Amino acid sequence: MGVAFDRSLLGKIDWEMSGAEIERESFLRIEREMGDTPQFSSSERIIARRLIHTTADFSLADNLWFSGEPIRAGLQALQAGAPLYCDSSMIRSGISQVRLRQLNPEYGPEDIHCYVADPEVAAKAGKLGIARSLAALDKAREVLDGAIVLIGNAPLALAGIVRMVVEEHIRPRLIIGMPVGFVHVVESKEMLMATDIPHIVITGRRGGSPLAVATLHAIMECGK
């Protein structure tokens, strides 16, 4: 037999809290626990707070890197209706269309580009013996210049974009560089951090698609 459930545990939940109330209380608790963050501007603190909310990991604040006024650059790009490119379908699905349209009502699903699952990309990757993330970049070449780029999965995608910046002078308006893993991860982030493209990075091996999406949403929050 299983362990008997302690019904007194049910009394520890406030069943009448709305989703908005839960989020508001969560942010209040995060703010108290974060304490002072003199290393961040007020807008950068909003990014850090959102990432902590996403992960419950306060140490992420110690690994956030901002360069080139990326929040301002991101807001200006969003208000102008810049295309978005992402390296995973999870990012594409996670970006809020409602929030995008609050900054520019012309945004639609066709403005968020992700080609990693494209059959043509898969075929090219197989033929050339390269990662699909690199083959997807080749298909996205015309989109990347002037785009907001979100990398939350593939280090090679981030390294490949930086190579395009250096060798082909492609200029994204913002790069959110948060690939996760153990191979090429640190190196790809260091490559991005050596450029003058506005960017936000989680240094080290941590990252992930949810964090890239959370960062973009936090940038939108800064524009309210």
Secondary structure, DSSP 8 states (H G I E B T S, - for coil): ------GGGGGGS-TT--HHHHHHHHHHHHHHHH---TTS-HHHHHHHHHHHHHH--GGGGGGEEEESSHHHHHHHHHHTT--EEESSHHHHHHS-HHHHHHH-TT--GGGEE--TT-HHHHHHHHHHT--HHHHHHHHTHHHHTT-EEEESS-HHHHHHHHHHHHHH----SEEEE---SSSSHHHHHHHHHTSSS-EEEE-SS---HHHHHHHHHHHHHHT-
